[in-house]
C-alpha cells in the first residue's frame, strides 16, 4: 500500500493517549501512518495493516499518506 506513497502530512491534532481502536473511528477514509511507542503501523479506510494486534496501543503521532 505504501508503494505509491509520495508524501506524508503530519496531523497537528494531539492524538496522544488515544488508542488505535478509537482512532480508526475518528479519522476519515484514507491512508495513515501511525506511530506508537517503538513501532509504526498503517491504517487504510479504518483497517489496520500490521503483523500484530496493536489496536489497544496508545497513539504517539499520525501522518496522512498523500498520493
Gaussian input, Z-matrix of N, CA and C with variables (Angstrom, degrees):
# hf/3-21g

backbone

0 1
 N
 C     1     B1
 C     2     B2     1     A1
 N     3     B3     2     A2     1     D1
 C     4     B4     3     A3     2     D2
 C     5     B5     4     A4     3     D3
 N     6     B6     5     A5     4     D4
 C     7     B7     6     A6     5     D5
 C     8     B8     7     A7     6     D6
 N     9     B9     8     A8     7     D7
 C    10    B10     9     A9     8     D8
 C    11    B11    10    A10     9     D9
 N    12    B12    11    A11    10    D10
 C    13    B13    12    A12    11    D11
 C    14    B14    13    A13    12    D12
 N    15    B15    14    A14    13    D13
 C    16    B16    15    A15    14    D14
 C    17    B17    16    A16    15    D15
 N    18    B18    17    A17    16    D16
 C    19    B19    18    A18    17    D17
 C    20    B20    19    A19    18    D18
 N    21    B21    20    A20    19    D19
 C    22    B22    21    A21    20    D20
 C    23    B23    22    A22    21    D21
 N    24    B24    23    A23    22    D22
 C    25    B25    24    A24    23    D23
 C    26    B26    25    A25    24    D24
 N    27    B27    26    A26    25    D25
 C    28    B28    27    A27    26    D26
 C    29    B29    28    A28    27    D27
 N    30    B30    29    A29    28    D28
 C    31    B31    30    A30    29    D29
 C    32    B32    31    A31    30    D30
 N    33    B33    32    A32    31    D31
 C    34    B34    33    A33    32    D32
 C    35    B35    34    A34    33    D33
 N    36    B36    35    A35    34    D34
 C    37    B37    36    A36    35    D35
 C    38    B38    37    A37    36    D36
 N    39    B39    38    A38    37    D37
 C    40    B40    39    A39    38    D38
 C    41    B41    40    A40    39    D39
 N    42    B42    41    A41    40    D40
 C    43    B43    42    A42    41    D41
 C    44    B44    43    A43    42    D42
 N    45    B45    44    A44    43    D43
 C    46    B46    45    A45    44    D44
 C    47    B47    46    A46    45    D45
 N    48    B48    47    A47    46    D46
 C    49    B49    48    A48    47    D47
 C    50    B50    49    A49    48    D48
 N    51    B51    50    A50    49    D49
 C    52    B52    51    A51    50    D50
 C    53    B53    52    A52    51    D51
 N    54    B54    53    A53    52    D52
 C    55    B55    54    A54    53    D53
 C    56    B56    55    A55    54    D54
 N    57    B57    56    A56    55    D55
 C    58    B58    57    A57    56    D56
 C    59    B59    58    A58    57    D57
 N    60    B60    59    A59    58    D58
 C    61    B61    60    A60    59    D59
 C    62    B62    61    A61    60    D60
 N    63    B63    62    A62    61    D61
 C    64    B64    63    A63    62    D62
 C    65    B65    64    A64    63    D63
 N    66    B66    65    A65    64    D64
 C    67    B67    66    A66    65    D65
 C    68    B68    67    A67    66    D66
 N    69    B69    68    A68    67    D67
 C    70    B70    69    A69    68    D68
 C    71    B71    70    A70    69    D69
 N    72    B72    71    A71    70    D70
 C    73    B73    72    A72    71    D71
 C    74    B74    73    A73    72    D72
 N    75    B75    74    A74    73    D73
 C    76    B76    75    A75    74    D74
 C    77    B77    76    A76    75    D75
 N    78    B78    77    A77    76    D76
 C    79    B79    78    A78    77    D77
 C    80    B80    79    A79    78    D78
 N    81    B81    80    A80    79    D79
 C    82    B82    81    A81    80    D80
 C    83    B83    82    A82    81    D81
 N    84    B84    83    A83    82    D82
 C    85    B85    84    A84    83    D83
 C    86    B86    85    A85    84    D84
 N    87    B87    86    A86    85    D85
 C    88    B88    87    A87    86    D86
 C    89    B89    88    A88    87    D87
 N    90    B90    89    A89    88    D88
 C    91    B91    90    A90    89    D89
 C    92    B92    91    A91    90    D90
 N    93    B93    92    A92    91    D91
 C    94    B94    93    A93    92    D92
 C    95    B95    94    A94    93    D93
 N    96    B96    95    A95    94    D94
 C    97    B97    96    A96    95    D95
 C    98    B98    97    A97    96    D96
 N    99    B99    98    A98    97    D97
 C   100   B100    99    A99    98    D98
 C   101   B101   100   A100    99    D99
 N   102   B102   101   A101   100   D100
 C   103   B103   102   A102   101   D101
 C   104   B104   103   A103   102   D102
 N   105   B105   104   A104   103   D103
 C   106   B106   105   A105   104   D104
 C   107   B107   106   A106   105   D105
 N   108   B108   107   A107   106   D106
 C   109   B109   108   A108   107   D107
 C   110   B110   109   A109   108   D108
 N   111   B111   110   A110   109   D109
 C   112   B112   111   A111   110   D110
 C   113   B113   112   A112   111   D111
 N   114   B114   113   A113   112   D112
 C   115   B115   114   A114   113   D113
 C   116   B116   115   A115   114   D114
 N   117   B117   116   A116   115   D115
 C   118   B118   117   A117   116   D116
 C   119   B119   118   A118   117   D117
 N   120   B120   119   A119   118   D118
 C   121   B121   120   A120   119   D119
 C   122   B122   121   A121   120   D120
 N   123   B123   122   A122   121   D121
 C   124   B124   123   A123   122   D122
 C   125   B125   124   A124   123   D123
 N   126   B126   125   A125   124   D124
 C   127   B127   126   A126   125   D125
 C   128   B128   127   A127   126   D126
 N   129   B129   128   A128   127   D127
 C   130   B130   129   A129   128   D128
 C   131   B131   130   A130   129   D129
 N   132   B132   131   A131   130   D130
 C   133   B133   132   A132   131   D131
 C   134   B134   133   A133   132   D132
 N   135   B135   134   A134   133   D133
 C   136   B136   135   A135   134   D134
 C   137   B137   136   A136   135   D135
 N   138   B138   137   A137   136   D136
 C   139   B139   138   A138   137   D137
 C   140   B140   139   A139   138   D138
 N   141   B141   140   A140   139   D139
 C   142   B142   141   A141   140   D140
 C   143   B143   142   A142   141   D141
 N   144   B144   143   A143   142   D142
 C   145   B145   144   A144   143   D143
 C   146   B146   145   A145   144   D144
 N   147   B147   146   A146   145   D145
 C   148   B148   147   A147   146   D146
 C   149   B149   148   A148   147   D147
 N   150   B150   149   A149   148   D148
 C   151   B151   150   A150   149   D149
 C   152   B152   151   A151   150   D150
 N   153   B153   152   A152   151   D151
 C   154   B154   153   A153   152   D152
 C   155   B155   154   A154   153   D153
 N   156   B156   155   A155   154   D154
 C   157   B157   156   A156   155   D155
 C   158   B158   157   A157   156   D156
 N   159   B159   158   A158   157   D157
 C   160   B160   159   A159   158   D158
 C   161   B161   160   A160   159   D159
 N   162   B162   161   A161   160   D160
 C   163   B163   162   A162   161   D161
 C   164   B164   163   A163   162   D162
 N   165   B165   164   A164   163   D163
 C   166   B166   165   A165   164   D164
 C   167   B167   166   A166   165   D165
 N   168   B168   167   A167   166   D166
 C   169   B169   168   A168   167   D167
 C   170   B170   169   A169   168   D168
 N   171   B171   170   A170   169   D169
 C   172   B172   171   A171   170   D170
 C   173   B173   172   A172   171   D171
 N   174   B174   173   A173   172   D172
 C   175   B175   174   A174   173   D173
 C   176   B176   175   A175   174   D174
 N   177   B177   176   A176   175   D175
 C   178   B178   177   A177   176   D176
 C   179   B179   178   A178   177   D177
 N   180   B180   179   A179   178   D178
 C   181   B181   180   A180   179   D179
 C   182   B182   181   A181   180   D180
 N   183   B183   182   A182   181   D181
 C   184   B184   183   A183   182   D182
 C   185   B185   184   A184   183   D183
 N   186   B186   185   A185   184   D184
 C   187   B187   186   A186   185   D185
 C   188   B188   187   A187   186   D186
 N   189   B189   188   A188   187   D187
 C   190   B190   189   A189   188   D188
 C   191   B191   190   A190   189   D189
 N   192   B192   191   A191   190   D190
 C   193   B193   192   A192   191   D191
 C   194   B194   193   A193   192   D192
 N   195   B195   194   A194   193   D193
 C   196   B196   195   A195   194   D194
 C   197   B197   196   A196   195   D195
 N   198   B198   197   A197   196   D196
 C   199   B199   198   A198   197   D197
 C   200   B200   199   A199   198   D198

   B1=1.4439
   B2=1.5171
   B3=1.3180
   B4=1.4530
   B5=1.5280
   B6=1.3370
   B7=1.4570
   B8=1.5210
   B9=1.3267
   B10=1.4616
   B11=1.5297
   B12=1.3196
   B13=1.4566
   B14=1.5226
   B15=1.3095
   B16=1.4541
   B17=1.5165
   B18=1.3189
   B19=1.4548
   B20=1.5253
   B21=1.3295
   B22=1.4621
   B23=1.5195
   B24=1.3307
   B25=1.4611
   B26=1.5246
   B27=1.3388
   B28=1.4644
   B29=1.5226
   B30=1.3218
   B31=1.4552
   B32=1.5188
   B33=1.3122
   B34=1.4597
   B35=1.5226
   B36=1.3127
   B37=1.4662
   B38=1.5270
   B39=1.3056
   B40=1.4636
   B41=1.5341
   B42=1.3149
   B43=1.4624
   B44=1.5214
   B45=1.3276
   B46=1.4662
   B47=1.5199
   B48=1.2940
   B49=1.4657
   B50=1.5293
   B51=1.3267
   B52=1.4662
   B53=1.5306
   B54=1.2928
   B55=1.4603
   B56=1.5287
   B57=1.3252
   B58=1.4621
   B59=1.5190
   B60=1.3151
   B61=1.4731
   B62=1.5296
   B63=1.3258
   B64=1.4638
   B65=1.5202
   B66=1.3262
   B67=1.4618
   B68=1.5269
   B69=1.3203
   B70=1.4680
   B71=1.5266
   B72=1.3166
   B73=1.4699
   B74=1.5228
   B75=1.3238
   B76=1.4649
   B77=1.5236
   B78=1.3349
   B79=1.4589
   B80=1.5226
   B81=1.3387
   B82=1.4744
   B83=1.5310
   B84=1.3050
   B85=1.4654
   B86=1.5210
   B87=1.3113
   B88=1.4552
   B89=1.5113
   B90=1.3323
   B91=1.4503
   B92=1.5134
   B93=1.3347
   B94=1.4604
   B95=1.5235
   B96=1.3105
   B97=1.4474
   B98=1.5180
   B99=1.3289
   B100=1.4659
   B101=1.5234
   B102=1.3424
   B103=1.4636
   B104=1.5216
   B105=1.3243
   B106=1.4569
   B107=1.5235
   B108=1.3000
   B109=1.4567
   B110=1.5258
   B111=1.3275
   B112=1.4518
   B113=1.5141
   B114=1.3202
   B115=1.4648
   B116=1.5234
   B117=1.3362
   B118=1.4604
   B119=1.5124
   B120=1.3272
   B121=1.4584
   B122=1.5239
   B123=1.3189
   B124=1.4620
   B125=1.5166
   B126=1.3291
   B127=1.4630
   B128=1.5211
   B129=1.3217
   B130=1.4584
   B131=1.5216
   B132=1.3199
   B133=1.4763
   B134=1.5259
   B135=1.3212
   B136=1.4709
   B137=1.5235
   B138=1.3286
   B139=1.4611
   B140=1.5234
   B141=1.3367
   B142=1.4571
   B143=1.5323
   B144=1.3359
   B145=1.4615
   B146=1.5270
   B147=1.3117
   B148=1.4559
   B149=1.5263
   B150=1.3324
   B151=1.4685
   B152=1.5163
   B153=1.3364
   B154=1.4595
   B155=1.5173
   B156=1.2993
   B157=1.4674
   B158=1.5244
   B159=1.3292
   B160=1.4624
   B161=1.5353
   B162=1.3194
   B163=1.4639
   B164=1.5225
   B165=1.3195
   B166=1.4662
   B167=1.5286
   B168=1.3443
   B169=1.4613
   B170=1.5332
   B171=1.3356
   B172=1.4658
   B173=1.5268
   B174=1.3188
   B175=1.4588
   B176=1.5211
   B177=1.3380
   B178=1.4631
   B179=1.5333
   B180=1.3525
   B181=1.4629
   B182=1.5183
   B183=1.3451
   B184=1.4669
   B185=1.5290
   B186=1.3401
   B187=1.4601
   B188=1.5274
   B189=1.3211
   B190=1.4582
   B191=1.5250
   B192=1.3279
   B193=1.4682
   B194=1.5222
   B195=1.3255
   B196=1.4649
   B197=1.5278
   B198=1.3164
   B199=1.4744
   B200=1.5086
   A1=111.95
   A2=116.83
   A3=118.95
   A4=112.04
   A5=117.88
   A6=121.10
   A7=112.40
   A8=116.98
   A9=120.42
   A10=112.45
   A11=117.00
   A12=120.97
   A13=109.92
   A14=116.49
   A15=120.34
   A16=112.45
   A17=117.57
   A18=119.55
   A19=110.33
   A20=115.99
   A21=122.18
   A22=108.40
   A23=116.40
   A24=121.49
   A25=107.94
   A26=116.00
   A27=119.66
   A28=109.73
   A29=115.93
   A30=120.71
   A31=108.85
   A32=117.41
   A33=122.41
   A34=113.49
   A35=117.02
   A36=119.33
   A37=110.38
   A38=116.64
   A39=121.33
   A40=109.55
   A41=115.72
   A42=121.14
   A43=112.28
   A44=117.86
   A45=120.14
   A46=110.90
   A47=115.30
   A48=127.20
   A49=113.21
   A50=118.53
   A51=120.80
   A52=106.95
   A53=117.34
   A54=121.12
   A55=109.51
   A56=115.87
   A57=120.48
   A58=110.91
   A59=117.32
   A60=121.56
   A61=110.89
   A62=117.09
   A63=122.37
   A64=110.92
   A65=116.29
   A66=120.87
   A67=111.34
   A68=117.29
   A69=121.44
   A70=111.54
   A71=116.89
   A72=120.93
   A73=112.30
   A74=117.99
   A75=121.60
   A76=114.02
   A77=117.13
   A78=120.02
   A79=111.76
   A80=116.48
   A81=119.46
   A82=110.69
   A83=116.06
   A84=121.69
   A85=110.53
   A86=115.02
   A87=121.09
   A88=110.65
   A89=115.94
   A90=121.77
   A91=111.81
   A92=115.90
   A93=121.79
   A94=110.06
   A95=115.75
   A96=122.65
   A97=106.43
   A98=116.81
   A99=121.94
   A100=108.57
   A101=115.00
   A102=119.52
   A103=109.40
   A104=114.66
   A105=121.36
   A106=105.77
   A107=119.38
   A108=122.48
   A109=110.94
   A110=116.57
   A111=121.86
   A112=115.74
   A113=118.74
   A114=120.29
   A115=110.34
   A116=116.02
   A117=122.66
   A118=108.36
   A119=116.50
   A120=121.50
   A121=107.99
   A122=117.08
   A123=122.26
   A124=109.55
   A125=115.71
   A126=121.72
   A127=108.86
   A128=115.84
   A129=121.06
   A130=108.51
   A131=115.59
   A132=122.01
   A133=111.67
   A134=115.66
   A135=124.77
   A136=114.56
   A137=117.75
   A138=121.76
   A139=107.93
   A140=116.79
   A141=122.63
   A142=109.28
   A143=115.47
   A144=122.17
   A145=107.25
   A146=116.25
   A147=121.21
   A148=108.19
   A149=116.06
   A150=120.20
   A151=112.58
   A152=117.60
   A153=121.42
   A154=109.69
   A155=116.19
   A156=121.82
   A157=109.63
   A158=115.88
   A159=121.08
   A160=111.75
   A161=118.16
   A162=121.61
   A163=113.76
   A164=118.25
   A165=120.52
   A166=113.26
   A167=116.69
   A168=120.92
   A169=110.19
   A170=115.79
   A171=120.82
   A172=110.61
   A173=115.43
   A174=123.58
   A175=110.41
   A176=115.29
   A177=120.90
   A178=110.37
   A179=116.76
   A180=121.69
   A181=108.97
   A182=116.14
   A183=121.83
   A184=109.05
   A185=116.19
   A186=122.11
   A187=108.46
   A188=116.47
   A189=121.83
   A190=107.74
   A191=116.54
   A192=121.49
   A193=107.76
   A194=115.79
   A195=121.26
   A196=108.62
   A197=116.32
   A198=120.14
   A199=110.80
   D1=-31.39
   D2=-179.67
   D3=-86.49
   D4=1.23
   D5=-178.64
   D6=-57.55
   D7=-38.27
   D8=-176.60
   D9=-97.64
   D10=12.07
   D11=-178.18
   D12=-64.74
   D13=132.47
   D14=178.77
   D15=-118.14
   D16=-24.51
   D17=-175.77
   D18=-157.51
   D19=147.62
   D20=173.63
   D21=-118.73
   D22=141.27
   D23=174.87
   D24=-124.24
   D25=116.58
   D26=179.71
   D27=-70.18
   D28=132.14
   D29=177.59
   D30=-81.02
   D31=131.27
   D32=-173.83
   D33=-79.12
   D34=-17.55
   D35=179.89
   D36=-61.32
   D37=142.76
   D38=179.35
   D39=-80.72
   D40=104.85
   D41=-179.42
   D42=-97.38
   D43=3.45
   D44=-177.09
   D45=-58.31
   D46=138.82
   D47=179.42
   D48=73.94
   D49=2.05
   D50=172.32
   D51=-85.17
   D52=135.15
   D53=178.18
   D54=-77.71
   D55=149.15
   D56=179.91
   D57=-56.87
   D58=-37.75
   D59=178.58
   D60=-55.20
   D61=-42.50
   D62=179.12
   D63=-71.88
   D64=-39.02
   D65=-179.47
   D66=-59.51
   D67=-35.77
   D68=178.99
   D69=-57.11
   D70=-33.02
   D71=-179.86
   D72=-85.41
   D73=-20.96
   D74=-175.36
   D75=-85.30
   D76=-33.63
   D77=-173.30
   D78=-91.40
   D79=145.83
   D80=176.95
   D81=-70.45
   D82=171.79
   D83=179.73
   D84=-56.80
   D85=151.81
   D86=179.18
   D87=135.16
   D88=-173.44
   D89=-178.94
   D90=-104.03
   D91=139.80
   D92=-178.65
   D93=-140.47
   D94=135.95
   D95=171.39
   D96=-97.68
   D97=125.87
   D98=-173.19
   D99=-119.91
   D100=130.33
   D101=177.53
   D102=-104.65
   D103=129.60
   D104=169.95
   D105=-118.77
   D106=177.69
   D107=-176.37
   D108=-58.15
   D109=107.11
   D110=176.41
   D111=75.86
   D112=17.82
   D113=-174.55
   D114=-156.29
   D115=148.46
   D116=171.05
   D117=-116.57
   D118=144.36
   D119=175.55
   D120=-137.10
   D121=163.62
   D122=-177.17
   D123=-121.57
   D124=134.34
   D125=175.96
   D126=-121.19
   D127=131.45
   D128=175.94
   D129=-131.30
   D130=120.24
   D131=-178.98
   D132=50.45
   D133=48.57
   D134=175.76
   D135=70.24
   D136=11.80
   D137=177.08
   D138=-111.85
   D139=128.97
   D140=179.44
   D141=-86.95
   D142=130.86
   D143=175.98
   D144=-112.54
   D145=107.90
   D146=-175.99
   D147=-157.16
   D148=167.77
   D149=179.59
   D150=-88.94
   D151=-6.91
   D152=177.30
   D153=-145.13
   D154=161.48
   D155=-177.62
   D156=-79.19
   D157=103.37
   D158=-177.65
   D159=-109.25
   D160=15.96
   D161=-175.34
   D162=-60.78
   D163=-25.76
   D164=-179.09
   D165=-95.29
   D166=4.97
   D167=178.42
   D168=-81.56
   D169=151.16
   D170=179.99
   D171=-87.54
   D172=137.34
   D173=-177.66
   D174=-75.30
   D175=140.74
   D176=175.22
   D177=-106.03
   D178=-45.06
   D179=-179.20
   D180=-153.97
   D181=156.49
   D182=-178.43
   D183=-136.24
   D184=135.05
   D185=173.35
   D186=-121.70
   D187=137.89
   D188=173.20
   D189=-85.83
   D190=133.12
   D191=177.82
   D192=-87.70
   D193=119.33
   D194=-179.63
   D195=-103.01
   D196=135.40
   D197=-179.28
   D198=-93.23

